[in-house]
Structure formats: C-alpha cells, structure tokens
Amino acid sequence: MLEINAIEGIPATKFRGIACIAGSDSIIDESTLFEFLCQDNLVRQQMMSRMNGWINRFPKGDRPKQYHGWNRKQFNGKYTECFVFKYRNDRFDIRIYGFKCHPIPDDSRFELFVPVVVIDQKRQHETDETNLKRVVGARCLRQVQDCLDRYEIKHQLGSTK
C-alpha cells in the first residue's frame, strides 16, 4: 500500500502543501528526493526556497524561472495538472516534475503538489514531453488516487506525517 507524507521542513498552509508518495516504483519518494537534493547544499536551499515560496504564495522575482505549470495552449492542454520546480546555475539545471491536485473534496482551494520525477541535467530549452507523460501516468494510477484520498483524512486530523 502506498503512503503519502508531507515533506519535512516544508509545512503546508491552509491553501497549499507538498507531499511525497512512498511505496511506488513509478514515483520518487521523500528519502530519494532528499538524497538527491542533499548532494549539494545550494541546490537543496534553492529548491526548498522555491517550494516554500509556492506554498506561501510569495510574489518573488520571475516565477517561471523558479516554478510553473502548463496551460491549455501548451501540448494541446494534456498536461494542465503537471507542475515543475526548477533551479539553474553554472553547474546544475535541476527539475522536479510532479502534479498538482485538490485532494480535499470539501476544500477545492487547497492544492497539493506531488513530486514524481527529478531531472538533474536538463539540456534542451523545451520541456521533454516524456517527463510530462510520466507524471500523468503516475497521477492516474488507482493506488495513487487511493493514497491521495488518505491525504484528506490525514490533513483533517492535522497530521500529514
């Protein structure tokens, strides 16, 4: 059975949260995500800052360079639930692709981001559609949907760990 957990150090607000799903071969889990991010302190700090900025709705700089989704005009609207956090410097060009959803039926304002895949060296300018297909494929898995249903219960109980 898959398990959903908030990411340590990134508390949810009443409007947004980030949680990893553990127990699936097709989705990155929290320990793998942190293992990847902890390879470099600057990358970890920058990605955590971007995630916290999104959660807290900080109007910070040029957001498309930090995180963005895809609209209905891009890729014929197939990836409107997909979302990416990104960081780039002279040594790194990191992407964390995932999906946004509204796991709490009684509160459609609450958005949850679930990371699916990390790309550590993006080389081309345009998004590789393969990564977006992977995100959609993971999002549509029945066991992932069941796991998101359990997030609602955990969130209402005040515990996402």
C-alpha positions as CSV (number, residue, x, y, z in Angstrom):
1,M,0.0,0.0,0.0
2,L,1.3,3.5,-0.9
3,E,1.8,6.0,1.8
4,I,1.6,9.8,1.5
5,N,3.7,12.1,3.7
6,A,4.4,15.8,3.9
7,I,8.0,16.8,3.2
8,E,9.9,17.6,6.4
9,G,10.8,21.3,6.6
10,I,8.0,22.4,4.2
11,P,4.8,22.8,6.3
12,A,1.5,23.0,4.5
13,T,-0.6,26.1,4.7
14,K,-4.4,26.1,4.5
15,F,-4.1,26.7,0.8
16,R,-1.1,24.6,-0.4
17,G,1.1,21.7,0.5
18,I,3.7,19.3,-0.9
19,A,3.7,15.6,-0.1
20,C,5.7,12.6,-1.4
21,I,4.2,9.2,-2.1
22,A,6.2,6.2,-0.8
23,G,6.0,2.6,-2.0
24,S,5.7,3.1,-5.7
25,D,8.4,2.3,-8.3
26,S,7.0,5.0,-10.6
27,I,7.1,7.9,-8.2
28,I,10.0,9.4,-6.3
29,D,9.7,9.1,-2.5
30,E,10.8,11.6,0.1
31,S,14.1,9.9,1.0
32,T,15.2,9.6,-2.6
33,L,14.2,13.3,-3.2
34,F,16.2,14.4,-0.2
35,E,19.1,12.2,-1.1
36,F,19.2,13.8,-4.5
37,L,18.9,17.4,-3.1
38,C,21.4,16.9,-0.3
39,Q,24.2,16.2,-2.8
40,D,24.7,20.0,-2.9
41,N,23.7,22.5,-0.2
42,L,23.0,25.3,-2.6
43,V,20.7,23.2,-4.7
44,R,18.8,22.0,-1.6
45,Q,18.4,25.5,-0.2
46,Q,17.3,26.9,-3.6
47,M,14.7,24.1,-4.2
48,M,13.4,24.3,-0.6
49,S,13.1,28.1,-1.0
50,R,11.1,27.7,-4.2
51,M,8.8,25.1,-2.7
52,N,8.2,27.3,0.4
53,G,7.6,30.3,-1.9
54,W,5.0,28.4,-3.9
55,I,3.3,27.2,-0.7
56,N,3.2,30.6,0.9
57,R,2.3,32.4,-2.4
58,F,5.3,34.7,-2.2
59,P,5.4,37.1,-5.1
60,K,9.1,36.5,-5.7
61,G,11.0,37.5,-8.8
62,D,10.5,35.8,-12.1
63,R,8.3,32.8,-11.1
64,P,8.6,30.9,-14.4
65,K,12.3,30.6,-13.8
66,Q,11.5,29.0,-10.3
67,Y,8.3,27.0,-10.9
68,H,5.5,26.8,-13.4
69,G,2.7,24.6,-14.8
70,W,1.4,24.2,-18.3
71,N,-1.7,25.8,-19.7
72,R,-4.3,24.6,-22.2
73,K,-2.4,26.1,-25.2
74,Q,0.7,24.0,-24.5
75,F,0.9,20.4,-25.6
76,N,-2.8,20.6,-26.6
77,G,-3.8,21.0,-22.9
78,K,-2.8,17.4,-22.0
79,Y,-0.6,18.5,-19.0
80,T,-2.5,21.2,-17.2
81,E,-2.1,19.3,-13.9
82,C,1.6,19.0,-14.3
83,F,4.0,21.3,-12.4
84,V,7.7,21.8,-12.1
85,F,10.1,23.3,-9.7
86,K,13.5,24.3,-11.1
87,Y,16.9,25.6,-10.3
88,R,19.7,26.5,-12.6
89,N,23.2,27.8,-12.1
90,D,26.6,27.2,-13.7
91,R,26.8,23.6,-12.5
92,F,23.2,22.5,-12.2
93,D,20.0,22.6,-14.2
94,I,17.6,20.7,-11.9
95,R,13.9,20.0,-12.4
96,I,11.4,18.3,-10.1
97,Y,8.4,17.3,-12.1
98,G,5.1,16.4,-10.5
99,F,1.4,17.1,-10.4
100,K,-0.9,19.4,-8.6
101,C,-4.3,18.2,-7.3
102,H,-7.1,19.1,-4.9
103,P,-7.2,16.1,-2.6
104,I,-9.8,17.6,-0.2
105,P,-13.2,17.5,-1.8
106,D,-14.7,19.9,0.7
107,D,-11.9,22.5,0.1
108,S,-11.2,23.0,-3.6
109,R,-8.9,25.9,-2.7
110,F,-6.3,23.5,-1.2
111,E,-3.7,22.5,-3.7
112,L,-1.2,19.7,-3.2
113,F,2.0,19.2,-5.2
114,V,3.2,15.6,-5.5
115,P,6.8,15.1,-6.9
116,V,7.1,12.3,-9.4
117,V,10.5,12.6,-11.1
118,V,13.7,14.6,-10.7
119,I,15.8,15.5,-13.7
120,D,19.3,16.6,-12.7
121,Q,20.6,18.0,-16.0
122,K,18.1,19.3,-18.5
123,R,19.9,20.1,-21.7
124,Q,17.3,21.3,-24.2
125,H,15.2,24.5,-23.9
126,E,11.8,23.0,-24.4
127,T,10.2,20.5,-21.9
128,D,10.7,16.9,-22.8
129,E,7.2,15.6,-23.1
130,T,8.3,12.2,-21.9
131,N,8.6,13.7,-18.4
132,L,5.1,15.1,-18.5
133,K,3.7,11.7,-19.7
134,R,5.4,10.0,-16.8
135,V,3.8,12.5,-14.4
136,V,0.3,12.0,-15.9
137,G,0.8,8.2,-15.9
138,A,1.7,8.2,-12.2
139,R,-1.1,10.6,-11.3
140,C,-3.7,8.3,-13.0
141,L,-2.7,5.1,-11.1
142,R,-5.6,3.8,-9.0
143,Q,-3.3,3.3,-6.0
144,V,-2.1,6.9,-6.2
145,Q,-5.6,8.1,-6.2
146,D,-6.4,6.0,-3.2
147,C,-3.3,7.4,-1.5
148,L,-4.5,10.9,-2.2
149,D,-7.8,10.1,-0.6
150,R,-5.9,9.1,2.6
151,Y,-4.2,12.5,2.5
152,E,-7.6,14.2,3.0
153,I,-8.1,12.1,6.2
154,K,-4.6,12.9,7.5
155,H,-4.9,16.6,6.7
156,Q,-8.2,16.8,8.5
157,L,-6.7,15.1,11.5
158,G,-3.9,17.7,11.5
159,S,-1.2,15.2,10.7
160,T,0.4,14.8,7.3
161,K,3.3,12.7,8.6
